[in-house]
């Protein structure tokens, strides 16, 4: 029981402190408010493609956000300027 509680606490703490993950969550929340809910099994690339099809006027921005997220989240390192760019794009994104 102690292990489980500690693991959940650490997981919650990690998510809050990760600016890349926080930006992605904000993006997904904005897309959901526009009617595009991401399925738990839907990866970022598929979600971005679906979003670009549903919101063609925002397709370039959606693709840029998704590309940055994938690179920062799954790449070898997360340079601060690129993470800042992701946060700025998501902050200004209006579906």
C-alpha positions as CSV (number, residue, x, y, z in Angstrom):
1,X,0.0,0.0,0.0
2,X,2.8,2.4,0.9
3,X,4.6,1.6,-2.5
4,X,1.4,2.4,-4.4
5,X,0.8,5.7,-2.6
6,X,4.4,6.7,-3.1
7,X,4.3,5.8,-6.8
8,X,1.1,7.7,-7.4
9,X,2.5,10.7,-5.6
10,X,5.7,10.6,-7.6
11,X,3.7,10.2,-10.9
12,X,1.5,13.2,-10.0
13,X,4.5,15.3,-9.1
14,X,6.4,14.4,-12.3
15,X,3.4,15.4,-14.5
16,X,3.0,18.8,-12.9
17,X,6.7,19.6,-13.3
18,X,7.1,18.6,-16.9
19,X,6.5,21.7,-19.1
20,X,6.3,19.7,-22.3
21,X,3.7,17.3,-20.9
22,X,1.8,20.2,-19.4
23,X,1.8,22.0,-22.8
24,X,0.5,18.8,-24.5
25,X,-2.3,18.4,-21.9
26,X,-3.3,22.0,-22.5
27,X,-3.4,21.5,-26.2
28,X,-5.5,18.3,-25.8
29,X,-7.9,20.2,-23.5
30,X,-8.3,23.0,-26.1
31,X,-8.9,20.5,-28.9
32,X,-11.5,18.7,-26.7
33,X,-13.3,22.0,-26.1
34,X,-13.5,22.3,-29.9
35,X,-15.1,18.9,-30.2
36,X,-11.9,16.8,-30.8
37,X,-11.5,14.5,-27.8
38,X,-8.3,12.4,-27.9
39,X,-8.8,8.7,-27.3
40,X,-6.6,7.3,-24.6
41,X,-5.2,4.9,-27.2
42,X,-4.6,7.6,-29.8
43,X,-1.0,8.6,-30.3
44,X,0.0,12.2,-30.9
45,X,0.6,11.8,-34.6
46,X,-2.8,10.3,-35.3
47,X,-4.5,12.9,-33.1
48,X,-2.7,15.7,-34.9
49,X,-3.6,14.3,-38.3
50,X,-7.3,14.0,-37.2
51,X,-7.2,17.5,-35.8
52,X,-5.6,18.9,-39.0
53,X,-8.4,17.3,-41.1
54,X,-11.2,18.6,-38.8
55,X,-9.7,22.1,-38.4
56,X,-8.0,22.8,-41.8
57,X,-7.7,26.5,-41.0
58,X,-5.4,25.5,-38.1
59,X,-3.7,22.6,-39.7
60,X,-0.2,24.1,-39.9
61,X,-0.2,25.1,-36.3
62,X,-1.6,21.7,-35.2
63,X,1.2,20.0,-37.1
64,X,3.9,22.2,-35.7
65,X,2.6,21.6,-32.1
66,X,2.5,17.8,-32.7
67,X,5.9,17.7,-34.3
68,X,7.5,19.7,-31.5
69,X,5.8,17.6,-28.8
70,X,6.9,14.3,-30.4
71,X,10.5,15.6,-30.8
72,X,10.7,17.0,-27.3
73,X,8.8,14.1,-25.6
74,X,10.4,11.2,-27.4
75,X,13.7,12.6,-28.6
76,X,17.0,12.4,-26.8
77,X,16.9,15.9,-25.3
78,X,14.5,18.8,-24.8
79,X,16.3,22.1,-25.6
80,X,14.7,25.0,-23.7
81,X,14.1,27.2,-26.7
82,X,12.1,24.5,-28.4
83,X,10.1,23.7,-25.2
84,X,9.4,27.5,-24.9
85,X,8.2,27.5,-28.6
86,X,5.8,24.6,-27.9
87,X,4.4,26.4,-24.8
88,X,3.9,29.6,-26.8
89,X,2.2,27.9,-29.7
90,X,-0.1,26.0,-27.4
91,X,-0.8,29.2,-25.4
92,X,-1.8,31.1,-28.5
93,X,-3.7,28.2,-30.1
94,X,-7.4,28.9,-30.6
95,X,-9.2,26.1,-32.4
